[in-house]
Amino acid sequence: MPLKRSTGQGERISKLTKSYVLLREVEEDLKHGSYNKAVSASYFAVRLFVEYYIPIKTTKDDKIANALYRTLKQRLGERKAKEMKEIYLNLFQRRKVADHRPYLFSKEEAEEVLKNARELVKELKGVLSGN
């Protein structure tokens, strides 16, 4: 689905749409060697996806992870919910390193983060959207 580009006036789109836009932009970041940016955007793509399907008022990452866990536990059971929460938190930890630590991600690491983000979104879509 083609998206209109922002005119600089601020364009409101859904969190779901933004999630998919970020995942596409990560591909461009990888092509241009922006590996830390790719890691960060991969996490935020998953976070926005979760926020779209699980409306919560907090912006605290650990609370979002807990809300995700509770929702998944009801639908998938404790073991799978815990596994998916851990993947989410791993993406969050990598995002913190990319954004706040004196560390540079390699292309391979960034590609792995994107792969994990995409797989998590795919799994979550099946569970949270009912498809």
VMD Tcl script that builds the backbone (N, CA, C; Angstrom):
set m [mol new atoms 393]
animate dup $m
set s [atomselect $m all]
$s set {name element resname resid chain x y z} {
  {N N MET 1 A 0.846 -1.170 0.000}
  {CA C MET 1 A 0.000 0.000 0.000}
  {C C MET 1 A 0.893 1.235 0.000}
  {N N PRO 2 A 0.804 2.069 -1.012}
  {CA C PRO 2 A 1.649 3.259 -1.077}
  {C C PRO 2 A 1.232 4.270 -0.020}
  {N N LEU 3 A 2.233 4.901 0.554}
  {CA C LEU 3 A 1.988 5.907 1.575}
  {C C LEU 3 A 2.368 7.277 1.057}
  {N N LYS 4 A 1.586 8.268 1.424}
  {CA C LYS 4 A 1.961 9.645 1.100}
  {C C LYS 4 A 3.119 10.040 2.007}
  {N N ARG 5 A 4.040 10.743 1.450}
  {CA C ARG 5 A 5.144 11.266 2.245}
  {C C ARG 5 A 4.684 12.493 3.003}
  {N N SER 6 A 5.251 12.683 4.170}
  {CA C SER 6 A 4.891 13.824 4.995}
  {C C SER 6 A 5.311 15.124 4.322}
  {N N THR 7 A 4.514 16.129 4.499}
  {CA C THR 7 A 4.819 17.443 3.939}
  {C C THR 7 A 5.595 18.296 4.932}
  {N N GLY 8 A 5.948 17.704 6.056}
  {CA C GLY 8 A 6.627 18.473 7.088}
  {C C GLY 8 A 5.635 19.076 8.071}
  {N N GLN 9 A 4.366 18.956 7.769}
  {CA C GLN 9 A 3.326 19.475 8.648}
  {C C GLN 9 A 2.887 18.418 9.657}
  {N N GLY 10 A 3.456 17.253 9.587}
  {CA C GLY 10 A 3.067 16.178 10.484}
  {C C GLY 10 A 1.887 15.421 9.920}
  {N N GLU 11 A 2.077 14.178 9.695}
  {CA C GLU 11 A 1.037 13.343 9.104}
  {C C GLU 11 A 0.698 12.241 10.096}
  {N N ARG 12 A -0.566 12.147 10.477}
  {CA C ARG 12 A -0.992 11.114 11.422}
  {C C ARG 12 A -1.258 9.816 10.663}
  {N N ILE 13 A -0.602 8.774 11.100}
  {CA C ILE 13 A -0.874 7.452 10.556}
  {C C ILE 13 A -1.037 6.515 11.745}
  {N N SER 14 A -1.589 5.354 11.503}
  {CA C SER 14 A -1.771 4.413 12.610}
  {C C SER 14 A -0.418 3.831 13.035}
  {N N LYS 15 A -0.388 3.345 14.260}
  {CA C LYS 15 A 0.820 2.689 14.753}
  {C C LYS 15 A 1.145 1.459 13.918}
  {N N LEU 16 A 0.117 0.803 13.435}
  {CA C LEU 16 A 0.329 -0.378 12.601}
  {C C LEU 16 A 1.025 0.008 11.295}
  {N N THR 17 A 0.538 1.043 10.652}
  {CA C THR 17 A 1.165 1.516 9.412}
  {C C THR 17 A 2.600 1.947 9.671}
  {N N LYS 18 A 2.817 2.677 10.747}
  {CA C LYS 18 A 4.169 3.138 11.085}
  {C C LYS 18 A 5.089 1.946 11.327}
  {N N SER 19 A 4.578 0.896 11.957}
  {CA C SER 19 A 5.362 -0.303 12.195}
  {C C SER 19 A 5.884 -0.877 10.887}
  {N N TYR 20 A 4.995 -1.000 9.907}
  {CA C TYR 20 A 5.401 -1.548 8.615}
  {C C TYR 20 A 6.333 -0.605 7.859}
  {N N VAL 21 A 6.115 0.687 7.980}
  {CA C VAL 21 A 7.013 1.660 7.352}
  {C C VAL 21 A 8.418 1.515 7.934}
  {N N LEU 22 A 8.511 1.405 9.255}
  {CA C LEU 22 A 9.825 1.256 9.883}
  {C C LEU 22 A 10.533 -0.015 9.408}
  {N N LEU 23 A 9.798 -1.098 9.307}
  {CA C LEU 23 A 10.437 -2.337 8.831}
  {C C LEU 23 A 10.983 -2.172 7.415}
  {N N ARG 24 A 10.257 -1.469 6.575}
  {CA C ARG 24 A 10.763 -1.213 5.208}
  {C C ARG 24 A 11.982 -0.285 5.243}
  {N N GLU 25 A 11.943 0.712 6.093}
  {CA C GLU 25 A 13.063 1.656 6.182}
  {C C GLU 25 A 14.328 0.995 6.710}
  {N N VAL 26 A 14.170 -0.030 7.527}
  {CA C VAL 26 A 15.345 -0.752 8.026}
  {C C VAL 26 A 16.142 -1.335 6.860}
  {N N GLU 27 A 15.452 -1.804 5.844}
  {CA C GLU 27 A 16.136 -2.327 4.655}
  {C C GLU 27 A 17.049 -1.263 4.042}
  {N N GLU 28 A 16.542 -0.051 3.952}
  {CA C GLU 28 A 17.350 1.054 3.412}
  {C C GLU 28 A 18.519 1.377 4.344}
  {N N ASP 29 A 18.264 1.370 5.642}
  {CA C ASP 29 A 19.342 1.618 6.609}
  {C C ASP 29 A 20.463 0.597 6.431}
  {N N LEU 30 A 20.096 -0.664 6.233}
  {CA C LEU 30 A 21.104 -1.706 6.046}
  {C C LEU 30 A 21.912 -1.481 4.766}
  {N N LYS 31 A 21.230 -1.073 3.699}
  {CA C LYS 31 A 21.923 -0.810 2.425}
  {C C LYS 31 A 22.932 0.320 2.559}
  {N N HIS 32 A 22.623 1.283 3.429}
  {CA C HIS 32 A 23.482 2.465 3.573}
  {C C HIS 32 A 24.471 2.362 4.728}
  {N N GLY 33 A 24.508 1.202 5.381}
  {CA C GLY 33 A 25.469 1.016 6.470}
  {C C GLY 33 A 25.044 1.657 7.777}
  {N N SER 34 A 23.784 1.998 7.909}
  {CA C SER 34 A 23.275 2.607 9.151}
  {C C SER 34 A 22.771 1.500 10.068}
  {N N TYR 35 A 23.703 0.726 10.601}
  {CA C TYR 35 A 23.351 -0.481 11.331}
  {C C TYR 35 A 22.728 -0.184 12.694}
  {N N ASN 36 A 23.235 0.801 13.403}
  {CA C ASN 36 A 22.634 1.155 14.695}
  {C C ASN 36 A 21.211 1.672 14.510}
  {N N LYS 37 A 21.030 2.472 13.488}
  {CA C LYS 37 A 19.701 2.985 13.167}
  {C C LYS 37 A 18.754 1.836 12.825}
  {N N ALA 38 A 19.253 0.857 12.101}
  {CA C ALA 38 A 18.448 -0.315 11.727}
  {C C ALA 38 A 18.023 -1.104 12.961}
  {N N VAL 39 A 18.931 -1.261 13.899}
  {CA C VAL 39 A 18.618 -1.986 15.137}
  {C C VAL 39 A 17.531 -1.247 15.911}
  {N N SER 40 A 17.687 0.048 16.052}
  {CA C SER 40 A 16.710 0.851 16.786}
  {C C SER 40 A 15.337 0.809 16.119}
  {N N ALA 41 A 15.304 1.004 14.822}
  {CA C ALA 41 A 14.033 1.010 14.092}
  {C C ALA 41 A 13.368 -0.358 14.116}
  {N N SER 42 A 14.155 -1.421 14.120}
  {CA C SER 42 A 13.581 -2.769 14.198}
  {C C SER 42 A 12.798 -2.931 15.494}
  {N N TYR 43 A 13.390 -2.478 16.592}
  {CA C TYR 43 A 12.682 -2.556 17.879}
  {C C TYR 43 A 11.405 -1.718 17.850}
  {N N PHE 44 A 11.522 -0.482 17.399}
  {CA C PHE 44 A 10.352 0.391 17.430}
  {C C PHE 44 A 9.239 -0.102 16.503}
  {N N ALA 45 A 9.592 -0.800 15.447}
  {CA C ALA 45 A 8.569 -1.393 14.580}
  {C C ALA 45 A 7.746 -2.417 15.367}
  {N N VAL 46 A 8.427 -3.238 16.148}
  {CA C VAL 46 A 7.721 -4.239 16.954}
  {C C VAL 46 A 6.912 -3.557 18.050}
  {N N ARG 47 A 7.507 -2.591 18.700}
  {CA C ARG 47 A 6.799 -1.895 19.783}
  {C C ARG 47 A 5.509 -1.252 19.272}
  {N N LEU 48 A 5.569 -0.545 18.161}
  {CA C LEU 48 A 4.371 0.089 17.612}
  {C C LEU 48 A 3.334 -0.955 17.204}
  {N N PHE 49 A 3.782 -2.074 16.683}
  {CA C PHE 49 A 2.870 -3.160 16.340}
  {C C PHE 49 A 2.126 -3.635 17.587}
  {N N VAL 50 A 2.865 -3.854 18.660}
  {CA C VAL 50 A 2.262 -4.285 19.922}
  {C C VAL 50 A 1.296 -3.227 20.442}
  {N N GLU 51 A 1.703 -1.962 20.422}
  {CA C GLU 51 A 0.852 -0.880 20.925}
  {C C GLU 51 A -0.436 -0.748 20.111}
  {N N TYR 52 A -0.392 -1.077 18.841}
  {CA C TYR 52 A -1.589 -1.010 18.014}
  {C C TYR 52 A -2.627 -2.031 18.481}
  {N N TYR 53 A -2.173 -3.239 18.770}
  {CA C TYR 53 A -3.092 -4.311 19.129}
  {C C TYR 53 A -3.403 -4.381 20.623}
  {N N ILE 54 A -2.517 -3.859 21.450}
  {CA C ILE 54 A -2.739 -3.874 22.901}
  {C C ILE 54 A -2.703 -2.429 23.385}
  {N N PRO 55 A -3.848 -1.771 23.393}
  {CA C PRO 55 A -3.859 -0.358 23.799}
  {C C PRO 55 A -3.542 -0.207 25.285}
  {N N ILE 56 A -2.431 0.437 25.552}
  {CA C ILE 56 A -2.030 0.727 26.932}
  {C C ILE 56 A -1.587 2.170 27.010}
  {N N LYS 57 A -1.678 2.737 28.198}
  {CA C LYS 57 A -1.405 4.161 28.355}
  {C C LYS 57 A 0.059 4.475 28.640}
  {N N THR 58 A 0.836 3.488 28.987}
  {CA C THR 58 A 2.228 3.725 29.342}
  {C C THR 58 A 3.129 3.750 28.107}
  {N N THR 59 A 4.268 4.395 28.259}
  {CA C THR 59 A 5.299 4.340 27.224}
  {C C THR 59 A 6.535 3.614 27.749}
  {N N LYS 60 A 6.425 3.045 28.933}
  {CA C LYS 60 A 7.553 2.335 29.542}
  {C C LYS 60 A 7.678 0.952 28.913}
  {N N ASP 61 A 8.857 0.679 28.405}
  {CA C ASP 61 A 9.092 -0.537 27.639}
  {C C ASP 61 A 8.825 -1.811 28.433}
  {N N ASP 62 A 9.223 -1.830 29.705}
  {CA C ASP 62 A 9.000 -3.036 30.502}
  {C C ASP 62 A 7.511 -3.277 30.747}
  {N N LYS 63 A 6.745 -2.226 30.896}
  {CA C LYS 63 A 5.300 -2.368 31.100}
  {C C LYS 63 A 4.616 -2.825 29.809}
  {N N ILE 64 A 5.114 -2.363 28.677}
  {CA C ILE 64 A 4.593 -2.836 27.387}
  {C C ILE 64 A 4.891 -4.326 27.248}
  {N N ALA 65 A 6.094 -4.733 27.616}
  {CA C ALA 65 A 6.465 -6.154 27.563}
  {C C ALA 65 A 5.562 -6.985 28.468}
  {N N ASN 66 A 5.256 -6.473 29.653}
  {CA C ASN 66 A 4.382 -7.196 30.580}
  {C C ASN 66 A 2.957 -7.300 30.046}
  {N N ALA 67 A 2.465 -6.234 29.427}
  {CA C ALA 67 A 1.119 -6.267 28.831}
  {C C ALA 67 A 1.088 -7.282 27.686}
  {N N LEU 68 A 2.147 -7.308 26.900}
  {CA C LEU 68 A 2.246 -8.285 25.816}
  {C C LEU 68 A 2.227 -9.698 26.393}
  {N N TYR 69 A 2.998 -9.922 27.430}
  {CA C TYR 69 A 3.059 -11.240 28.069}
  {C C TYR 69 A 1.678 -11.672 28.569}
  {N N ARG 70 A 0.987 -10.793 29.260}
  {CA C ARG 70 A -0.338 -11.143 29.797}
  {C C ARG 70 A -1.314 -11.520 28.668}
  {N N THR 71 A -1.286 -10.739 27.610}
  {CA C THR 71 A -2.175 -11.012 26.477}
  {C C THR 71 A -1.825 -12.341 25.820}
  {N N LEU 72 A -0.551 -12.572 25.589}
  {CA C LEU 72 A -0.119 -13.806 24.942}
  {C C LEU 72 A -0.353 -15.026 25.833}
  {N N LYS 73 A -0.186 -14.851 27.126}
  {CA C LYS 73 A -0.396 -15.959 28.064}
  {C C LYS 73 A -1.835 -16.459 27.986}
  {N N GLN 74 A -2.777 -15.538 27.876}
  {CA C GLN 74 A -4.192 -15.919 27.757}
  {C C GLN 74 A -4.455 -16.692 26.478}
  {N N ARG 75 A -3.763 -16.346 25.425}
  {CA C ARG 75 A -4.047 -16.937 24.108}
  {C C ARG 75 A -3.165 -18.126 23.759}
  {N N LEU 76 A -1.922 -18.133 24.283}
  {CA C LEU 76 A -0.960 -19.157 23.868}
  {C C LEU 76 A -0.425 -20.024 24.999}
  {N N GLY 77 A -0.650 -19.600 26.221}
  {CA C GLY 77 A -0.071 -20.311 27.357}
  {C C GLY 77 A 1.210 -19.648 27.828}
  {N N GLU 78 A 1.596 -20.027 29.025}
  {CA C GLU 78 A 2.722 -19.358 29.686}
  {C C GLU 78 A 4.059 -19.539 28.973}
  {N N ARG 79 A 4.371 -20.759 28.543}
  {CA C ARG 79 A 5.686 -21.012 27.935}
  {C C ARG 79 A 5.915 -20.168 26.685}
  {N N LYS 80 A 4.966 -20.187 25.762}
  {CA C LYS 80 A 5.109 -19.437 24.510}
  {C C LYS 80 A 5.082 -17.933 24.779}
  {N N ALA 81 A 4.238 -17.498 25.710}
  {CA C ALA 81 A 4.163 -16.072 26.054}
  {C C ALA 81 A 5.501 -15.588 26.615}
  {N N LYS 82 A 6.099 -16.396 27.456}
  {CA C LYS 82 A 7.392 -16.037 28.042}
  {C C LYS 82 A 8.473 -15.961 26.966}
  {N N GLU 83 A 8.455 -16.923 26.056}
  {CA C GLU 83 A 9.428 -16.953 24.958}
  {C C GLU 83 A 9.318 -15.686 24.091}
  {N N MET 84 A 8.093 -15.313 23.754}
  {CA C MET 84 A 7.896 -14.138 22.901}
  {C C MET 84 A 8.237 -12.846 23.641}
  {N N LYS 85 A 7.940 -12.793 24.926}
  {CA C LYS 85 A 8.307 -11.622 25.727}
  {C C LYS 85 A 9.829 -11.473 25.766}
  {N N GLU 86 A 10.536 -12.589 25.895}
  {CA C GLU 86 A 12.001 -12.542 25.927}
  {C C GLU 86 A 12.575 -12.022 24.616}
  {N N ILE 87 A 11.991 -12.423 23.513}
  {CA C ILE 87 A 12.442 -11.914 22.210}
  {C C ILE 87 A 12.224 -10.409 22.150}
  {N N TYR 88 A 11.044 -9.961 22.591}
  {CA C TYR 88 A 10.735 -8.524 22.625}
  {C C TYR 88 A 11.756 -7.782 23.483}
  {N N LEU 89 A 12.019 -8.301 24.683}
  {CA C LEU 89 A 12.972 -7.628 25.580}
  {C C LEU 89 A 14.394 -7.655 25.035}
  {N N ASN 90 A 14.757 -8.706 24.304}
  {CA C ASN 90 A 16.066 -8.751 23.673}
  {C C ASN 90 A 16.198 -7.660 22.616}
  {N N LEU 91 A 15.137 -7.471 21.838}
  {CA C LEU 91 A 15.137 -6.379 20.855}
  {C C LEU 91 A 15.279 -5.031 21.564}
  {N N PHE 92 A 14.585 -4.878 22.680}
  {CA C PHE 92 A 14.671 -3.637 23.459}
  {C C PHE 92 A 16.099 -3.408 23.966}
  {N N GLN 93 A 16.725 -4.450 24.505}
  {CA C GLN 93 A 18.091 -4.313 25.008}
  {C C GLN 93 A 19.063 -3.908 23.904}
  {N N ARG 94 A 18.897 -4.503 22.740}
  {CA C ARG 94 A 19.762 -4.164 21.616}
  {C C ARG 94 A 19.522 -2.723 21.166}
  {N N ARG 95 A 18.259 -2.290 21.204}
  {CA C ARG 95 A 17.938 -0.907 20.858}
  {C C ARG 95 A 18.633 0.046 21.824}
  {N N LYS 96 A 18.630 -0.273 23.109}
  {CA C LYS 96 A 19.299 0.592 24.092}
  {C C LYS 96 A 20.794 0.686 23.802}
  {N N VAL 97 A 21.398 -0.434 23.460}
  {CA C VAL 97 A 22.827 -0.432 23.118}
  {C C VAL 97 A 23.060 0.431 21.878}
  {N N ALA 98 A 22.221 0.242 20.863}
  {CA C ALA 98 A 22.378 0.995 19.611}
  {C C ALA 98 A 22.240 2.497 19.836}
  {N N ASP 99 A 21.324 2.886 20.699}
  {CA C ASP 99 A 21.030 4.310 20.887}
  {C C ASP 99 A 21.848 4.988 21.976}
  {N N HIS 100 A 22.329 4.219 22.966}
  {CA C HIS 100 A 22.907 4.870 24.150}
  {C C HIS 100 A 24.285 4.392 24.573}
  {N N ARG 101 A 24.837 3.411 23.911}
  {CA C ARG 101 A 26.125 2.871 24.350}
  {C C ARG 101 A 27.186 3.085 23.276}
  {N N PRO 102 A 28.457 3.119 23.718}
  {CA C PRO 102 A 29.545 3.283 22.748}
  {C C PRO 102 A 29.871 1.951 22.061}
  {N N TYR 103 A 28.936 1.494 21.266}
  {CA C TYR 103 A 29.065 0.233 20.561}
  {C C TYR 103 A 28.476 0.419 19.172}
  {N N LEU 104 A 29.129 -0.149 18.178}
  {CA C LEU 104 A 28.626 -0.091 16.817}
  {C C LEU 104 A 28.233 -1.491 16.368}
  {N N PHE 105 A 26.997 -1.649 15.949}
  {CA C PHE 105 A 26.523 -2.930 15.454}
  {C C PHE 105 A 27.108 -3.207 14.071}
  {N N SER 106 A 27.401 -4.470 13.831}
  {CA C SER 106 A 27.867 -4.888 12.508}
  {C C SER 106 A 26.659 -5.131 11.613}
  {N N LYS 107 A 26.923 -5.262 10.342}
  {CA C LYS 107 A 25.867 -5.554 9.380}
  {C C LYS 107 A 25.157 -6.861 9.752}
  {N N GLU 108 A 25.936 -7.875 10.101}
  {CA C GLU 108 A 25.366 -9.180 10.446}
  {C C GLU 108 A 24.485 -9.089 11.683}
  {N N GLU 109 A 24.926 -8.349 12.679}
  {CA C GLU 109 A 24.121 -8.188 13.897}
  {C C GLU 109 A 22.816 -7.456 13.595}
  {N N ALA 110 A 22.904 -6.404 12.816}
  {CA C ALA 110 A 21.709 -5.633 12.471}
  {C C ALA 110 A 20.737 -6.474 11.653}
  {N N GLU 111 A 21.266 -7.275 10.728}
  {CA C GLU 111 A 20.407 -8.159 9.936}
  {C C GLU 111 A 19.712 -9.185 10.829}
  {N N GLU 112 A 20.420 -9.686 11.819}
  {CA C GLU 112 A 19.835 -10.652 12.755}
  {C C GLU 112 A 18.718 -10.002 13.585}
  {N N VAL 113 A 18.938 -8.779 14.022}
  {CA C VAL 113 A 17.906 -8.060 14.775}
  {C C VAL 113 A 16.671 -7.868 13.910}
  {N N LEU 114 A 16.863 -7.451 12.668}
  {CA C LEU 114 A 15.733 -7.280 11.756}
  {C C LEU 114 A 15.002 -8.606 11.551}
  {N N LYS 115 A 15.746 -9.667 11.360}
  {CA C LYS 115 A 15.135 -10.991 11.178}
  {C C LYS 115 A 14.275 -11.346 12.396}
  {N N ASN 116 A 14.809 -11.137 13.592}
  {CA C ASN 116 A 14.060 -11.428 14.817}
  {C C ASN 116 A 12.814 -10.555 14.921}
  {N N ALA 117 A 12.937 -9.290 14.570}
  {CA C ALA 117 A 11.798 -8.365 14.620}
  {C C ALA 117 A 10.711 -8.809 13.648}
  {N N ARG 118 A 11.110 -9.139 12.444}
  {CA C ARG 118 A 10.129 -9.576 11.435}
  {C C ARG 118 A 9.423 -10.865 11.847}
  {N N GLU 119 A 10.185 -11.802 12.359}
  {CA C GLU 119 A 9.589 -13.065 12.800}
  {C C GLU 119 A 8.618 -12.838 13.953}
  {N N LEU 120 A 8.999 -11.961 14.882}
  {CA C LEU 120 A 8.112 -11.671 16.011}
  {C C LEU 120 A 6.839 -10.989 15.539}
  {N N VAL 121 A 6.959 -10.024 14.653}
  {CA C VAL 121 A 5.772 -9.357 14.108}
  {C C VAL 121 A 4.871 -10.368 13.403}
  {N N LYS 122 A 5.468 -11.263 12.645}
  {CA C LYS 122 A 4.676 -12.269 11.933}
  {C C LYS 122 A 3.913 -13.161 12.916}
  {N N GLU 123 A 4.596 -13.603 13.964}
  {CA C GLU 123 A 3.933 -14.432 14.970}
  {C C GLU 123 A 2.847 -13.653 15.705}
  {N N LEU 124 A 3.175 -12.421 16.083}
  {CA C LEU 124 A 2.214 -11.602 16.811}
  {C C LEU 124 A 0.994 -11.292 15.962}
  {N N LYS 125 A 1.212 -11.087 14.686}
  {CA C LYS 125 A 0.074 -10.797 13.793}
  {C C LYS 125 A -0.930 -11.939 13.840}
  {N N GLY 126 A -0.430 -13.151 13.772}
  {CA C GLY 126 A -1.315 -14.307 13.821}
  {C C GLY 126 A -2.085 -14.408 15.132}
  {N N VAL 127 A -1.466 -14.011 16.205}
  {CA C VAL 127 A -2.078 -14.128 17.532}
  {C C VAL 127 A -2.974 -12.933 17.845}
  {N N LEU 128 A -2.457 -11.723 17.601}
  {CA C LEU 128 A -3.162 -10.514 18.038}
  {C C LEU 128 A -4.242 -10.049 17.078}
  {N N SER 129 A -4.042 -10.298 15.790}
  {CA C SER 129 A -5.030 -9.809 14.819}
  {C C SER 129 A -6.137 -10.823 14.562}
  {N N GLY 130 A -5.942 -12.037 15.031}
  {CA C GLY 130 A -6.939 -13.071 14.805}
  {C C GLY 130 A -6.823 -13.717 13.445}
  {N N ASN 131 A -5.765 -13.391 12.682}
  {CA C ASN 131 A -5.562 -13.981 11.343}
  {C C ASN 131 A -4.599 -15.143 11.412}
}
mol reanalyze $m
mol bondsrecalc $m
mol representation Tube
mol addrep $m
